[in-house]
């Protein structure tokens, strides 16, 4: 009996932590881009897979299956092995990250169609075909409604049960910014410089903020009662969620197409000036910035105290969230299209997809790489600023996952039980 209990505790000790899903663009409806799942450097390439098609999509991971769009359609890949499970053809390029909810995948394409597919085999459940233009933003799904903006200027709320429009708002502007939802609003940007918030209860526009004529391709983040979003006018904006009042504006001076992520009072966002910025969410003051040698359109993914992102110089980076110190970098290829979109994290794995269609799976645990691209070292200019510590704020709608404390607790239990029976 003693031996049985000890072996049981030992088996629990080596059981891997449960991986939380990254089921939509930027992890959750707030677009926090944050997870407690630990992916600690040094990372190794666990596997790669060639889609055979170009991709602008960012990956999502649900129940150890990775889903990503391409100019073929949607691909489902075993997230542990890299084996393709199925692919479904669409009539247009799926440029945005799909969203998975309750066993169904939702994605828009540039063929003017919005698709719902069964995640088990990719069979179509329904298609909405009546949009006047295509989709390049990623949907969110809440309470049986799929929210999605189109380049035709309509913002849709689809009934996920049948694909019919529950309601829509006509903005008169091209929408390429993905919606975020929280604090009683759904918010997104438009071409032509508008940030629009809709009240989902009344189905009407609650407020709008006009940034000028420049397009907003960045997707909003909701945190600390604020909406944070970048603009092609070279600024990052912080607005009150309640009424759209400007709290602060940080001037970068170059297009900001990256979407911000959030952790503990700091937002992280890239720019076409080749920098990743860490900005105080409350004040808009710069904490630090780190320069790469390529555009940073990639939206950051944060694992505990490490922020990961890609650059157009074909490298994936990992930085310390507090100081900007370079902790990891890896080449994703040598060709023009070998830069990644926005990475995603699930379990102890980080996933990224290049514009050329190569899917990378990185593990924080040593693993033998297959088809890995040899890494070279770029010139990286680092600017480090000692941060002002901010109060800890835990993003809502982020699923907590057992971390390193789990093995330690189980080991202690095992030791105590063994002493008890000796």
N, C-alpha and C positions, 0 to 999 in steps of 0.2 A: 504493500500500500504506500509506504514511504517513497519507494522508488517511482511508483506510478505518479504520485503527486509532483515529485521533483521533475520528472520528465514532462509532465503537463505544463509546469511553469516554464521550463526551458523552451518548449515548443512555442509558447506564447511570446517568449522573449525574442525569438527569431522571426516571428510573424511580421511581415512588412506592414508599415502604416497604411491605412486606408487612403487611397488617392481621392482628392476632391475633384469634381468635374469642373472643366473650363468650357461651359456649354454655349457661350456666345462671345462676341467680340468684347474684349476687355473684361472678361470673366463674369460680370454680373450686370444687372440693369442700371446700376449707378455708373458703370464704366470705371470701377476703381482700379482694375488692372493688378490687384493685390491678392496674394494667396499665402497662407501659412504653410503650405506644402514646401518642404525644404529641398532646394537644388543648389548644393554648395560646390563651389570650385575646388579643385580643378575638374572640369567636365570632360567626358570622353564621348565620342560619337558611337552610340550603341548600334545604330543602323541608319541607312539612307534608302530612299525609294524614289525612282524616277517616274513621275506621273506620265511622262510622254507628251505633255502639253504645258503651255505657259500658264502661270498662275499669278494673280494679284491678290488672291485671297489669303487671309490668315486662318490658321487651323483652329478647330475646337475639338475637345476631347471629352467623351462621355462613356463611362463604364469601360474604359480601356480600349475604346475605338476612336480613332482620329478621323475627322471629316474635314474636307477642304474643297474649295471650288477651283475650276480651271476653265480654259476655253473649250474644253470638252463637256464639262458639266460638274457633277459632284462625285467625289471619290471617298470610299470608306476603307480605312487601313487599320489593321491590328496594331495598336499602339505599343505593344510589347515586342512584336517580332518584325514589323514593317511589311507584313504580307497584305496585299490588297484583297479586301473581302468582296467588294462590289463597286461598280461605277454605273452612274445613270447619266445618259446624254440629255443635255438641254439644247435648245435652239439658239442659245447665245452664251456669251462669256459670263460666267459667275465670278465677278471681280471682288465681291465682298465676302466676309466671313459668314458662314451659315449659322443658324441658331437651332439648337436641339431642345425640345421640351416634350415630356410625356410620350417618348417613343416616336416622335415625328421631327423631321428636319425641315426647316423653312429657309428659303433663299430666293432672292430675286436675281434676274439676269438681264443682260442688255438687249434681250429679245422682246422686251415689254411684258414679260411674264413673271409671275410670282408663283413659286413651286412649293408644294408640301409633299414630302416623301417619307415612306416607312423606313426607319433606320435599320431594320433587320435585313432588308434586301434591296432597298432603293426603289421599290415600286411606287408609282405616283398615286397619291391619295386625292389630290385635286390641283388644278392650275387656274390662277386668275389671269385672264388674257386681255383685259380691256383697258390697260393703262395706255396712255398716249406716248409714253417714252419708257426707257429702261430703268433699271435699278443698279446703283453702285454702292448704296449704303447697306448696313447690316440691320436686320430686324431685332426687336425684342418681343418676347412673348410673356404676357402677364394676364392671368384670369381669363383664359380662353380667347384672348385677342392677340393677334400678331400685328405689331405697329411697324410701319415701314414708309419711308419717303421715296418719292420717285423723281426722276429727272424731268418728268412732265409737270411738276409743280404741285402734285397732290400728295397729301399725307394721309395714309390709309390706316384704318383699324379693321383687319380681316377677322371674321369669325373662323377660328381654327377648325371647327367641326365640319364646315362645308365650303370654305373659301369665299363666301359672300362678304361684301362690304358691310360691316356693322355701321360705320360712319367714316366720313372723311372731311378734311379741311383743305380748301384750295388756297395755296399761298401765292401763286403767280410767279414763283421763283424755282429754279432748278435746285433739287435737294440731293446732295451727295454726302452730307454729314449724317452719321448714324445717330438715331435718337437715344437719349438716356432718360431714365424714369426714376423719380424719387421726390420726396417733399411735396407730393401732391401735384406734380407737373410732369409732362413729357416735353423734352426740350431738344432742339436740333438747330443746326446752322443752314444757311442757304447761300447759293451763289448770289452775288450782289450785296453781301454783307449783313444779312439779317440773322439775328438769333431769336427764335420764336419758341415760346412756351405755351403749351396747350393744357387746359384743365381736363383730364380724362373723365371727370364726373359730369361736367357740363358739356363736354365735347366742343368747347369753344376756345378760341385764343384767349390766353390770360394776359400775356404781355409780349412785347417785342422790343428788341434793342437793335438800333441801326448803327453798325460800325463803319459804314461808308460803302464804297463801291466794290471793294475787293471781295473775292469769293471766300467762303468759309468751307473748307474741305475737312478740317479737323472736327472730331466728334466730341461733344461735351462730356464733362465729368461732373457729377454732383457729389459734394462733400461739404461738411461744416456749414450747411445752409446756403451754399453758394453754387453757382454754375461756373465752371472753368472751361475755356475753349480758346484755341488758337485761330489766327486768321492770316490770310495771305497779305494783309496790310502790314505784317511784321510784328504784330502785338499778341500778347496773351491777355485775355479778359477774365475778370472775376465779377460776377453779377449776383445780386440777391435773388434767391429762388422765389421769394414771396412776390416781388414786384419788378424784377429786372433792373433795379438801380445799380449803377456801376460802383463797385467797391474799390477796385484798383485796376490799373492797366500796366503791364510790363512790356516795355519796348525792346524787341530783339533786333529789328531792322531788316529781317529777311523772312521769306514765306514760312509760315508755321502750318504744315499739313499734318504733322504728328498729333495724336490725341493724348491729352494728359492722363497720367495715372497718379494715385494718391497713397501716401502712407504717413501716419503720425504727423500731421500738420504741414506736410511738404507735398508739392506737386512736381512731377517729373515730366518733361516734354522736350521733344527734339525740334530742330529747325533746319532750314536749308542753308544756314550759315555754318553747318557741319558740327554744331554743338548739341550736347544734351544739357539741359538746364534743370537745376533743383531750385525751386522758388517757394518761399514761405507762403502758405495758403492764406494766412491771416493778413499779412502786410503787403505782399507782393515784392518783398525784398529778395534779392538773389542770395542764395546760400552758397552755391558753387556751380561751375559749369566745366565740362570736359569736351575738348575739341577732337573730332576724328578728321579724316581726310575725305569725307563724302557727305552728301545730303543725309540728314537724319529725319526721314519721313516715317520711319518705323515708330509704332507706339509702344512704350515700355511695358514690360511685365515684371512685377516685383515679387520675389520670393524672400519672405522675411526681411533681411537687411541687405539684399542684393537686388539691383535693378538691371535687367537685361534688355537690350535693344539691338537693332541692326543699323548699319550705315550703308550708303551707296558705294562705299569702297569695298564691298563684299566681305565684311567682317561682322561677326556677332560679338558684342561686348557684355561684360558683367562688371558693374561698379559698386563700390560700397555706398549705400544710400546716405550715410552721414557725412562722408568726406569727398566722395567722387573718386576715391582711389581705384585704379584699375586692378581688378582681381582676375579677369579672364578675357581672352579674345581668341577667336577661331575663324579661319578663313572658310567661306562658303563657296569658293570657286574663283576662277580667273576670267570668266567671260563677262560681257557687259550686263547680262541679265541674271548674274549669280548673286544679287543682293536679296536679302530676305524681307518679307513683309513684317507684320508684328508677331513676336513669339507668343507661345502659350505654355502654361505649366500645369502638370497634373502628376501627383505623387512625387517621386524624386527624379522626374524627367522633364526636360524642356524640349519643346517642338518648334521648328521653324521651317518655312517653305520659301524657296527662292522664286524669283520671277521666271526663271527658266524651268521651273517645275520639279525641283529636287526637294524632297522632304527629308529633313534632318531630325533625328531623335538623339538628344544628349542626355547622358546619365551622370549624376553626381557621384555614383559608385563606379569604381574601375570596371570597365567592360571592354571586350575586344571589339574594335571598330571594324565595320564592313563598308567598303566603298568610300572610305573617308577621304576627304580632300586634304592633302598636306597643308599644314598651316604655315604661313609666313608672317613676319612681324612688320606691321605698318608703322609709320611714324605717327605717334599719338601725342598730342600736346595736352597736358593735363593742367588745369587750373583749379587749385584746391583752396576752398575758403572754410575756415572753422565755423561750423554751423551753430546757430543759437538753438538750444534745445527747446522743443515744443512739447506741450502736453500730449500724451498718448491718446489717439482717437482711433477706435476700431471701426472700419467701414462696415456698414450694415450690409446684409444680403451676401456676406462672405462666409462660406461653409468652413467651420473650423475642423482641422484635421489633427489626429494624434501626431505629436512630434517626437523629438529625442527624449522627452521626459518619460515616454511610454516604456522603452526598454529598461530604463533605470529603475522605475517603480516595480516592474515585473521581476527584475533581478533581486531587488530587496525582498519582495514577497517570497521568492524562491528560497533565498538564504534563511529567512525567518522560519519558513515551514520545515526546512531541513534541520535547523537547530531544535525546533520543537519536537521532532520525532527521533532525534538522536539521544 
